[in-house]
């Protein structure tokens, strides 16, 4: 069955090509960084946990050395292919949509849990084919152009994966229970509004620190959601969980720790202000957080 | 209490502007040691989780295509397309994209858009081109590009939880099961709808407000 093997194979190949291309330009730190990511994609399951941990330490060492270089400025675009350039750009999302629906309708070929990622991978390969056919791209062109983009992103590329892994260490160390006890001690006894506000704001704040609402939810559910809102105040578990998670998402809009959503686009769009995307999101996130808390309070009280 | 030192490391490390990857790995080490775990187990836990979450980084496979298309004039074409549309303003374009992103995410199609897939090659240049026409120069480009990326995030976050098989829904179901509370994903996803509507209203209003400001800057 086709699943993550295909996805990781293609992603690994892309990073391996970036690495080789970096070596040829004597950009050693970038080459080592991309090479290690390629190794992780292609052989991660065979490396074992300790070796994967050492691989992470090496990635961090390269990133922290400050030797990774940004891309050289790209030459101006040659605009002689007209509207044909839209075809490969649209084929990626179109294949992702149709592929996901098709794989779900005809299970058996593709792992249904990975349908979208597999479809996205196929879409990328089809788009590369179209680039060669419609736009007469030669082999080295997408490699050089893609490397320019990944070099501008730099080490931010692996930050989301690193944060997810930090969450695993936090879980093992029992950070959630400790935070839960602390927050539980702050809420005035018997105050439903106090509990709702602590839950909503706690979800947002913990998400801001961890960069991920997934890490905040088990903590806040254990601390406030289940004992005080569901069992204490008799709230509907579905509402408490769903609206709490969305309060966490408001926190995701506010934090540089959510690198893939907030720092990566700032790098990709060449914003002068690294935090420009977060600044643009604050006036949406804060009223929405207030709405979630109010909604939860109205549904419980 | 000692295990909270890792959270302090994160907050302090960010404020002091150390490399974030270094901050994360030090936080993991401090947290694990404070909990009495031996260093090899901490390293193994981190390595295992890193290997299990590779799908997060797989999206960069689209970069060669996007990079090539940009060198073939994709952004120029996107701008030219907007220049021909009558009545296209930066705000209205982004409201349309917000709706598209929320609806597709609600259908489970979260990877259709994104900073690398759609915002950089298409949405940001289109919004920028419309804004330039509204203002008459490129002075507001930074703000408009940031707003394009923000719109992508808002649309994704407050659309995806309506889909029943998304990760966050499955996480909530799993956590509540641990407390003996059985829920169907559908019950959870229904309660994402009120916030999705309000998110559209708040962010949509801000986008139309952006149009007014661009108009005044003329």
Interface residues (C-beta under 8 A of the other chain):
Chain A: X4 X7 X8 X10 X11 X14 X15 X37 X40 X41 X44 X45 X47 X48 X49 X50 X51 X52 X53 X54 X55 X56 X57 X59 X60 X63 X64 X66 X74 X75 X77 X78 X79 X80 X81 X82 X83 X85 X86 X88 X89 X92 X93 X96 X97 X100 X114 X116 X117 X120 X121 X124 X127 X128 X131 X135 X137 X141 X142 X143 X144 X145 X146 X147 X148 X149 X150 X153 X155 X157 X158 X159 X160 X161 X162 X163 X164 X165 X166 X167 X168 X169 X170 X172 X173 X174 X175 X178 X179 X209 X210 X213 X214 X217 X218 X221 X226 X230 X237 X238 X239 X241 X242 X243 X245 X246 X249 X252 X253 X256 X257 X259 X260 X261 X262 X264 X265 X266 X268 X269 X271 X272 X273 X276 X277 X279 X280 X281 X283 X284 X287 X288 X291 X292 X295
Chain B: X1 X3 X4 X6 X7 X10 X11 X14 X19 X20 X21 X22 X24 X25 X27 X28 X31 X32 X34 X35 X37 X40 X42 X43 X44 X45 X46 X47 X48 X49 X50 X51 X53 X54 X55 X56 X57 X58 X59 X60 X61 X62 X63 X64 X65 X66 X67 X68 X69 X70 X71 X72 X73 X74 X75 X76 X77 X81 X104 X108 X109 X110 X111 X112 X113 X115 X116 X117 X118 X119 X120 X121 X122 X124 X142 X143 X145 X146 X147 X148 X149 X150 X152 X153 X154 X157 X158 X161 X167 X168 X171 X172 X175 X176 X179 X181 X183 X187 X188 X189 X190 X191 X192 X194 X195 X198 X199 X202 X203 X206
